[in-house]
Amino acid sequence: MTSKLWDADPDPTPDVPVARPRLPTADDILPYLREIDANRWYSNNGPLNQRFQEGLRARIAVGHVVCLANATLGLALALMAQKPAKGSLCMMPSWTFAASAHAAVLAGLVPWLVDVDLDTQQLLPEAAIQLLRQAPGKVGAVMPVMPFGGPMDAANWDRFKSDTGLAVAIDAAAAFDSLTPSRVPAVVSLHATKALGVGEGCFIASDDGALIDEIVKKANFGFANSREAASPALNGKLSEYGAAVGLAALDGWTLTRAAYQRVARGYCRSLASTSGVNVQDGFGERWISSTVTVGLPSDSMETALNVLTQARIGVRRWWGGGLHRHTAFEHFPKVPLPVTETLVATQLGLPCWTDLSDEAISRICSILTDAMTAG
Ligand SMILES: Cc1ncc(COP(=O)(O)O)c(C=O)c1O
């Protein structure tokens, strides 16, 4: 067994993979592709993008939505549009995916890695206020993260932003199902592995129309209504083909959600009496995700990895050892990270996809339960 258990999947080709995404089929997408053929409009806020954005906006009941190329670029753009001082710190939890830090660097900021609250696995606004007092430099932005799609009280971040004047961008990459409206921009990934997937894509939701307008410009070379690049920008647009898949995915969302809920509930039921194993609050009841991440009893990660790998069941430590262990980020400033270390040692992703059978879920859970009980 390697000393860095988070380095790689223990078994890259298990019998039961950890994820097996299913996006809309060719038949589902075809009517939208025919529209593209007729429109001869392939990108640059075409009619399908506009309809997809409106569908997302209505579902979330938020003021404004813009669709973009992926959430990594979306997070960078959401930060850039708020113009934090170049080279300033972007406070973010170390307990997140690599993309959060890459986005801050892309926006000209320096990630400052901080700890999270144990119950919610999130950086909370009250903690962020306290942390500001011990910042190792000028803080320009904060990036809270919604862990594995778990809900966040975004209104508190609206207050934080107006109280501090700092740029705030919520990394809501996996949170399509639990997102609530806020002025602070929330960036949701539409990657194939997410609950609503188009392949590669994202959307940013916000009640702040002026901010979304600024993001739209920054995602289109800094052009407003002319060919002049008015400020540093990039190309982050979603093509009409991405929007076509998105519209088909929205058509099927009720069924997709029900399928993920069946899986989530199956795990919750089967693990309910396994002592020390838990899931995030409300998972499978108030919200769903395209992943199942369970908290294990302390010191049982290695046992769990061994028994599941031996049974050829795929597992994934989605956020590895935390940002502070990535070669690309280990030199960034950080505070002590005891809660992050606890989560690194206990959180394990189990197989999750829409047609994962109830029998497979029961088997995975009984293997895990037996190992936890024996251990
Ligand atoms: C927390 C988090 N942030 C950002 C991203 C990046 O999303 P994308 O693949 O759309 O760039 C991911 C992707 O899984 C993620 O999990």
The ligand as an SDF file (V2000), in Angstrom:
LIG
                    3D

 16 16  0  0  0  0  0  0  0  0999 V2000
  -15.1090   21.7060   -6.4200 C   0  0  0  0  0  0  0  0  0  0  0  0
  -14.8660   21.8000   -7.9030 C   0  0  0  0  0  0  0  0  0  0  0  0
  -14.5290   22.9840   -8.4400 N   0  0  0  0  0  0  0  0  0  0  0  0
  -14.3190   23.1330   -9.7570 C   0  0  0  0  0  0  0  0  0  0  0  0
  -14.4260   22.0650  -10.6280 C   0  0  0  0  0  0  0  0  0  0  0  0
  -14.0940   22.2650  -12.0670 C   0  0  0  0  0  0  0  0  0  0  0  0
  -15.1820   22.0910  -12.9230 O   0  0  0  0  0  0  0  0  0  0  0  0
  -14.9370   21.9720  -14.4830 P   0  0  0  0  0  0  0  0  0  0  0  0
  -14.5350   20.5620  -14.7490 O   0  0  0  0  0  0  0  0  0  0  0  0
  -16.2740   22.3130  -15.1020 O   0  0  0  0  0  0  0  0  0  0  0  0
  -13.8720   22.9490  -14.8830 O   0  0  0  0  0  0  0  0  0  0  0  0
  -14.7640   20.8150  -10.1230 C   0  0  0  0  0  0  0  0  0  0  0  0
  -14.8770   19.6660  -11.0330 C   0  0  0  0  0  0  0  0  0  0  0  0
  -15.1750   18.5670  -10.6640 O   0  0  0  0  0  0  0  0  0  0  0  0
  -14.9910   20.6800   -8.7220 C   0  0  0  0  0  0  0  0  0  0  0  0
  -15.3100   19.4920   -8.1860 O   0  0  0  0  0  0  0  0  0  0  0  0
  1  2  1  0
  2  3  1  0
  2 15  2  0
  3  4  2  0
  4  5  1  0
  5  6  1  0
  5 12  2  0
  6  7  1  0
  7  8  1  0
  8  9  2  0
  8 10  1  0
  8 11  1  0
 12 13  1  0
 12 15  1  0
 13 14  2  0
 15 16  1  0
M  END
$$$$
